[in-house]
Amino acid sequence: MLITKFNYTPKGNFNFINGDNQDVTGEVTLHFKTQELVNNPGRKFIKIPERLWGYQKVTMTNSRNEEIRFDSSIQNKYFTKEVNNKISFVIFSNDYMFFGIFFQQKRAKTKAILANFYFEDNLLGVKIPNNFVMPYFFEIYYNNEKKLVDFIEKNDGDYLLNLEDIKLNDIKKINLIDYRFKLENEINLYTNDRCDSSLEMKLSDIKFNKEGQIQNLDNEVLMGQVGTSHFLISHNFNINSNFFESFREQNDEALELFVINNNLIKSINYEIDSGVKLNKNFYIFKNSIVIKGFRKLIGNIEDKINKVKPLSVKIEYIKAIDEKIVLIFPHKISTIQIFKSNNNLKGPYTELDIHYIENKVVIFTKGIFDDLGLINGIKYMELFANVSLEAEQKSQLYKLKLSDESNLNNEILFNRKISLEGGVGKYKQYVQLFVKENRDLIFLKGPLHNLVKKNV
């Protein structure tokens, strides 16, 4: 078995993922030098008993007693965690795991060390003149919060810090925590107390030309940031590529550029040619390039349903044989999700398979009525759209209504009774598109004799 991912659980326990992206924690057994075995069959976490805290080197086997190995992508990387008054690290080689778990101690502050910072790939590099022996940790203060970050030791005194969800412009302080002798010694490596983190000194005229290519980079090493994603900016960086698909976040986020200047992380301004070619991934706002977010509906949809506003759409096409419905929205669509609700808004709420272009949305209807069951009576389905229309910077959840200008009048809609597979005789199932007085769209399902006889 090959482990490709390691995670800490919220309580600081261990979790393992294999190459098929399957959680295999419940199949794993840790073998200690003391001959003790630790596992948690069938569960998604392994908790290390306190008696085994401290420095430990362990090997691992799976449920067939086969040796477990670790992918090169997680080797030689320090995974760190601080939770519930304990502080811990994990590091992997090819065939064993080394970890340390300790109780947190009273912290002592020592003098600062002059460290040199640099950018490498999507990581923040730091060179320290002193050599430290494990256990030690890197701690970042940002936005009135602090956290330990994972890191890679390149060479003695040379480290790469994984910023994870920390924005470069939010970093106020970076400390090294030396934990030898069961003491926490705090050594300051970086402090930026200034409120204005922008660069006063002009480095060069960084500009994006009409083709979206960066210009005048000279020899500067820049880090790009979109939300909490980081990436190194090179001379061939181009905003018109599909590059940003890898860095899109939930919300729209501006492209920001950073440089290390006088050993401080500084943001720098850039210019955009007025004729720059736009594409679906970004737009220009106040002389900044803004990357469109996924704008996905997250959280419990049931908490949002009662607060939704109506949105009127047209129905251009509905036909059983093609198993699709075409809706026309009032403006061009930037991002969209379509959800259905069954049985009088009681759920479940399910996202539908759709395709959209410009302002038209095609809903593929195959199977979407199945969970209403085979019934002698009526159940109904309503549609909701989490949509951001053209020029909108965020999405909003709407309940769909039928526009008065729909290409299909009420009589035609009423007569569109779609025959479904399944059912026999008088209980054969049909779907009818029904329009209420308030223009709400409802799909009724049931035997033909139970469907509505008159549409409004």
Secondary structure, 3 states (H helix, E strand, C coil): CEEEEEEECCCCCEEEEECCCCECHHHCEEECCCCCEEECCCCCCECCCHHHCEEEEEEEECCCCCECEECHHHECEEEEEEECCEEEEEEECCCCEEEEEEECCCEEECCCCCCEEEEECCEEEEECCCCCCCCEEEEEEECCEEEEECEEEEECCEEEECCCCCCHHHEEEEEEEECHHHCEEEEEEEECCCCCCECCCCCCCCEECCCCEEECCCCCCEEEEECCEEEEECCCCECCCHHHHHCCCCCCEEEEEEEEECCEEEEECCEECCCCCCCCCEEEECCEEEECCCCCCCCCCHHHHCCCEEEEEEEEEEECCCCEEEEECCCCEEEEEEEEEECCCCCCEEECCEEEECCEEEEECCCCCHHHCCCCCCEEEEEEEEEEECCCCCCEEEEEEECCCCCCCHHHHHHCEEECCCCCHHHCEEEEEEECCCCEEEEEEEEHHHCCCCCC
